Amino acid sequence: MGKYMSPKELIKRDDEDLHTFRVKINIHGRRHTEYYTISHEELELAKDLGLFSEKNGYVDYFDWKPIADIEQENLYGGVKKVLNKFETDKHFVVVTDDDNIYTIPKYLRSKLPSEDFILFGKRKNKRK
């Protein structure tokens, strides 16, 4: 499974309140597109922290899943500082400074650009 995007998706667009980027998903040869949002400030912070790892002309996207009991409308995308981290049988789990818990499949841990900060993009149904 791979989630990746073109580096062009990381260019700031001044005409929008939030930055929306398209992520290409490739699961067993079947491809589709998902959309994620973060604020423009968080996009620049993520770039500064090196949370976008580029290889072969594409940027890997790590799709952190929130598991804490939170209201989805109160959830926002952005850079989260990791306060605690651990592994389960299948997942790498982090507790962040916004009092939420996020997971990613354990096999992706070695590929993460950082374990001190994560980038969480809030998923949206489609681009406006």
Backbone torsions as a table, in degrees:
resi	resn	phi	psi	omega
1	MET	NA	136.9	177.6
2	GLY	-137.6	140.1	174.2
3	LYS	-125.1	122.4	-175.1
4	TYR	-150.4	165.7	177.7
5	MET	-146.4	163.2	175.0
6	SER	-74.9	144.6	175.3
7	PRO	-57.9	-22.5	177.5
8	LYS	-61.8	-25.1	-179.7
9	GLU	-68.2	-14.7	-176.8
10	LEU	-96.3	7.1	178.2
11	ILE	-82.6	129.3	-177.1
12	LYS	-65.8	133.8	175.9
13	ARG	-110.8	115.2	-173.9
14	ASP	-75.5	-14.8	-175.1
15	ASP	-88.5	5.9	-178.8
16	GLU	-123.5	147.8	176.5
17	ASP	-69.0	-41.6	179.1
18	LEU	-115.0	152.2	175.5
19	HIS	-89.2	122.8	177.5
20	THR	-108.2	130.6	176.8
21	PHE	-126.6	147.8	-179.9
22	ARG	-94.1	132.4	178.0
23	VAL	-117.8	127.8	177.6
24	LYS	-86.6	134.0	-179.1
25	ILE	-114.4	130.7	177.6
26	ASN	-127.2	104.9	179.8
27	ILE	-118.2	110.7	179.0
28	HIS	51.8	42.4	177.5
29	GLY	83.1	-6.3	177.6
30	ARG	-96.8	127.5	-174.5
31	ARG	-115.6	144.6	170.9
32	HIS	-153.7	175.1	-176.9
33	THR	-119.4	139.1	173.6
34	GLU	-122.4	155.5	-178.1
35	TYR	-119.3	138.1	-179.1
36	TYR	-132.2	151.1	179.3
37	THR	-126.0	146.6	169.8
38	ILE	-146.5	163.8	177.2
39	SER	-74.6	159.9	179.0
40	HIS	-61.2	-38.4	179.9
41	GLU	-64.7	-40.9	179.3
42	GLU	-67.9	-33.6	176.3
43	LEU	-61.2	-46.5	-179.7
44	GLU	-66.1	-39.0	177.8
45	LEU	-63.3	-43.6	179.0
46	ALA	-61.5	-39.4	176.8
47	LYS	-63.7	-45.7	-179.3
48	ASP	-61.5	-35.3	-179.1
49	LEU	-83.8	-3.9	178.9
50	GLY	73.7	31.5	-176.6
51	LEU	-82.5	-1.8	175.6
52	PHE	-110.6	109.2	179.5
53	SER	-97.9	122.4	-177.3
54	GLU	-104.2	137.0	173.2
55	LYS	-153.0	143.9	179.6
56	ASN	53.3	33.3	177.0
57	GLY	81.7	3.4	178.8
58	TYR	-125.9	158.3	177.8
59	VAL	-108.2	124.4	176.1
60	ASP	-68.7	141.2	175.4
61	TYR	-120.0	127.6	179.4
62	PHE	-104.0	114.8	-172.4
63	ASP	-90.8	87.2	178.0
64	TRP	-70.1	134.3	180.0
65	LYS	-106.8	126.4	175.9
66	PRO	-75.6	137.8	178.8
67	ILE	-122.3	-6.7	179.5
68	ALA	-71.2	161.2	179.5
69	ASP	-79.2	85.9	-177.9
70	ILE	-127.2	152.2	176.2
71	GLU	-76.1	129.3	-177.5
72	GLN	-61.5	-33.8	-179.7
73	GLU	-70.6	-20.6	177.0
74	ASN	-89.8	-4.3	-179.2
75	LEU	-83.4	133.8	178.6
76	TYR	-131.2	152.4	179.4
77	GLY	-85.4	148.8	176.9
78	GLY	161.1	-170.1	179.0
79	VAL	-84.5	131.8	179.9
80	LYS	-120.4	132.6	176.9
81	LYS	-82.5	131.8	-178.7
82	VAL	-85.8	125.0	177.6
83	LEU	-98.8	-31.4	-178.7
84	ASN	-149.3	150.1	179.2
85	LYS	-148.3	148.3	177.7
86	PHE	-161.7	169.9	179.0
87	GLU	-116.4	147.0	168.1
88	THR	-109.4	-169.9	178.2
89	ASP	-58.6	-38.0	-173.5
90	LYS	-118.3	-14.8	-171.1
91	HIS	-127.9	152.6	166.7
92	PHE	-100.1	124.6	-171.9
93	VAL	-117.7	136.5	176.0
94	VAL	-128.6	145.0	172.5
95	VAL	-107.6	129.0	-173.1
96	THR	-110.2	170.8	-177.4
97	ASP	-69.5	-9.2	175.4
98	ASP	-96.5	19.6	177.6
99	ASP	61.0	33.9	175.7
100	ASN	-119.6	163.6	179.1
101	ILE	-120.9	132.2	-178.4
102	TYR	-127.6	148.5	178.5
103	THR	-129.7	158.5	173.0
104	ILE	-146.3	151.4	178.2
105	PRO	-55.7	138.6	-173.8
106	LYS	-58.8	-33.5	-177.7
107	TYR	-65.8	-17.0	179.1
108	LEU	-86.4	-10.0	-175.1
109	ARG	-55.8	-43.8	-177.3
110	SER	-68.4	-15.7	-179.2
111	LYS	-95.5	-8.3	-177.1
112	LEU	-63.4	140.5	176.9
113	PRO	-72.2	-21.4	179.3
114	SER	-158.7	148.0	171.2
115	GLU	-109.0	-2.1	179.2
116	ASP	-90.6	-24.1	178.0
117	PHE	-139.0	146.2	173.0
118	ILE	-123.6	157.7	173.0
119	LEU	-110.1	117.6	177.4
120	PHE	-110.0	117.6	174.8
121	GLY	-96.7	128.6	177.4
122	LYS	-76.1	123.1	-177.0
123	ARG	-75.1	138.7	173.8
124	LYS	-127.0	159.4	-173.6
125	ASN	-65.4	-46.6	177.9
126	LYS	-160.1	164.3	-179.7
127	ARG	-75.4	140.3	177.6
128	LYS	-79.3	NA	NA
